[in-house]
Amino acid sequence: MDDGDIYIFDLSIKTFSKFKIDYKKLFPDKPATPVMDIKCHPTKMHRLLIAYKKTAIAVFSINKNRFIQRLMVSAIDEMDTKHKAKGSVLAVEWLGPEYKEFVVGFEFGCIQVFKAESSQ
C-alpha cells in the first residue's frame, strides 16, 4: 500500500487475511512510504524481502511476525563521492544458489548487493 502497510489476500477464500504487516509499528519514527516490491524467499517461503520506496529494505518473517533484517536506505549515497544520488528504491531480488544475498535496484541505475541477515 502507499502507506507502507502490507495486507495478505487469501485466494482460496477470496478475502483478506487478518494478518497485516503494519509499517507504523515497524518504523514509528519514519514517514509513510509506499511498498515498491515484495519477493518471497525461494526456499523459505515464510520470508519476505520488502522494498520500501524511501526508507528501508527489510527481510520479514511471516511465521515469527517480525523483521529479521532492516537496512535503512537513502536517495543519497554518502559512500559514492562522485555520483551521490541513487534515487528511490525500485526493486529487490534474492541472489545466488543458496539465496544468502539480495540485490536492490535504485531509480538512477545504481544497484547494491547485500548479505541476508547482515548489515554488509
C-alpha positions in Angstrom: 0.0 0.0 0.0 1.0 3.7 -0.3 1.3 4.0 3.5 3.7 1.1 3.7 1.2 -1.4 5.1 1.1 -4.9 3.6 -2.2 -7.0 3.6 -2.4 -10.6 2.6 -5.2 -11.7 0.3 -6.2 -15.4 0.5 -7.0 -16.6 -3.0 -8.7 -19.8 -1.7 -11.5 -18.0 0.2 -11.2 -14.7 -1.8 -10.9 -12.4 1.1 -8.2 -10.5 3.0 -6.5 -12.3 5.9 -6.4 -10.8 9.3 -2.6 -10.8 9.1 -1.1 -7.4 8.3 2.4 -6.0 8.3 1.9 -2.6 9.9 4.5 0.0 8.7 4.0 2.4 11.6 4.6 -0.4 14.2 7.8 -1.3 12.5 9.0 2.2 11.7 7.3 4.5 14.2 9.8 7.4 13.6 9.7 7.3 9.8 7.1 8.9 7.4 4.9 6.6 5.5 6.3 5.4 2.1 4.9 3.0 -0.5 5.9 -0.6 -0.8 7.7 -0.9 -4.1 8.4 -4.6 -4.3 8.0 -7.8 -2.4 9.7 -11.1 -3.0 9.2 -14.5 -1.2 12.4 -16.3 -0.4 12.7 -19.1 -3.0 13.3 -21.9 -0.4 11.9 -20.3 2.9 8.5 -19.1 1.7 7.7 -17.6 5.1 10.4 -14.9 4.5 9.6 -11.8 2.6 12.1 -9.4 1.0 10.3 -6.0 1.1 11.4 -2.8 -0.6 10.0 0.5 0.9 10.4 3.4 -1.6 12.2 5.9 0.6 13.0 4.2 3.9 14.3 0.6 4.1 14.8 -2.8 2.7 13.5 -5.5 5.0 13.5 -9.2 5.4 10.4 -10.1 7.3 9.4 -13.5 8.8 5.7 -14.2 8.5 5.7 -17.1 10.9 7.6 -15.1 13.6 5.8 -11.8 12.7 8.9 -9.8 13.0 11.8 -8.3 11.0 14.9 -10.5 10.6 16.8 -7.7 9.0 16.3 -4.0 8.3 18.6 -1.8 6.1 17.8 1.9 6.1 18.2 3.4 2.7 18.6 6.9 1.4 18.4 8.5 -2.1 21.8 9.9 -1.3 24.8 7.6 -1.3 27.4 9.0 1.2 29.9 6.3 0.2 29.9 7.4 -3.5 31.6 10.8 -3.6 31.4 11.1 -7.4 27.7 10.4 -8.1 26.0 10.9 -4.7 22.4 10.3 -5.8 20.8 6.8 -6.1 17.2 7.8 -6.1 14.3 5.8 -4.6 14.3 2.1 -4.3 12.5 0.4 -7.2 13.0 -3.4 -6.8 14.7 -6.2 -4.9 15.6 -9.8 -5.8 17.1 -12.8 -4.0 20.5 -13.8 -5.4 22.7 -16.9 -5.5 22.3 -20.6 -5.4 21.7 -20.5 -1.7 19.9 -17.2 -1.7 22.1 -15.7 1.1 22.3 -12.4 -0.7 19.9 -10.0 -2.3 20.2 -7.1 -4.8 18.5 -3.7 -4.6 17.8 -1.6 -7.7 17.5 2.2 -7.4 15.9 4.9 -9.5 19.0 6.3 -11.1 20.5 2.9 -12.2 22.5 2.1 -9.0 22.4 -1.4 -7.7 23.7 -2.7 -4.4 24.2 -6.3 -3.2 23.7 -7.1 0.5 24.2 -10.3 2.5 21.0 -11.6 4.0 20.9 -11.3 7.8 23.8 -8.9 7.9 24.4 -5.2 7.6 27.0 -5.6 4.8 
